C-alpha cells in the first residue's frame, strides 16, 4: 500500500503540494518530490480519515493542487435532473420523501409522458445543461412497458446531443445491458453512506445490493455516477469509509455527487440539524484528492449554502453541479444565480461528451 506521504509527480512543473509544518506527511516537498499522476485504488480508512480531518485550509490547498493537475480547463459540468416518476417507492430510505413508508407531502405519480420529458430536456439544454438526468422512484427496474418507455427517453434525449443519466433503483445485468444499448451515458446509484451505518438509514435492501447494481453497470460499459449523503447522523469514520469504497472502484466513478441532507417533514430524518457547510467543503476536497479525474458534483443541499461556501467547494475541487430549480422533489438554486456565480469565478460550462468511450475496468 502506498503511504499517505509518498512523493507524487505532477503534470505541471513547479507545482508543489501544500506545506504543513506539524505532519511530515504534509510537509512541503522538494523539487524531486513533486506530485504523481498515478491513480490509487488502495486507500485505507485511516488514510482517508486523516485527509478528511486535516486542517481545512491545507486540505483545500492540497485538493486544489490535485484538481489543477487533472482539470486544468476550469470547466463545470451542468447536469439537469428531472423526476420522471415521483413517489410511491417501496424502499424506506430515511432521508427520502418519495418513500411509501413515510408521511411526506409527495404524492405517488405515474411515469411522465415521453413528450413532456423531451420538452424538459430541450429546455435544460437551452439553459446550458450538458447532461440530462432522469430519476424514477422505483426500488428496482421491472421489465415491461415502463422500462421500455424509459429506454425510449434515453434514446431521444441522446439525439438532442446531451449526455444521458438515469437513476432507477436496482438493475439486473440484462437491464444494464439494455440501457447501454440505448446509449445511456451514466447510471446514478449512490452508496448513501458507509456499509456500517447503512442499516441505520435503509432496511429494505443491503449495501451489497447497491454494489451489485454498480457491478452490472460497469459490465455494461456505462459510466458511474456514485456518491453519498452527509448529515444523516453518521460519523467522520462513516464518511471516510464511504469515500474509501468509492475510491476503490476501478476505474473511479466518472461522477461523484456529494449531497448534504435536505431534511424533509414526514421523513425519519426531518429533525436532523443542517449540515455544517465546512463539512461539505471537506467532503469535496477529500473526494478530489482520492479520485483526481472524477467530476465531483456539488449536489443536494446546495441551496442552503452561501455564495462564499459554494466558492470554497469549487476551490476544493467541485467541478459539477445539479443545475435547475428542482432536484427531484426538493428546491435547488436558480439558473441565473448559478450562471452569475460561475461567471464571477471565471468558470465555464462543460460541453456534452456524447462520444466518450465506455469505461474499461482494470485487468488488475
Buried (B, 14 or more C-beta within 10 A) or exposed (E): EEEBBEBBEBEEEEEBBBEBEEEEEBBEBEEEBBBBEEBBBEBEBEBBBBBBBBBBEBBBBBBBBBBBBBBEEBBBBBBBBBBBBBBBBBBBBBBBBBBBBBEBEBEEBEBBEBEEBBEBBBBBBEBBBBBBBBBBBBBBBEEEEBBEBBBBBBBBBBEBEBBBBBBBBBBBEEBBBBBBEBBBBBBBBBBBBBBBBBEBBBEEBEBEBBBBBBBBBBEBBBBBBBBBBBBBBBEBBBBBBBBBBBBEBBBBBBBBBBBBBBBBEEBBBBEBEEBEBEBBBBBBBBBBBBBBBBBBBBBBBBBBBEEEBBBBBBBBBBBBBBBBEEBBBEEBBEBEEBBEBBEEBEBEBBEBBBEEEEBEEEEE
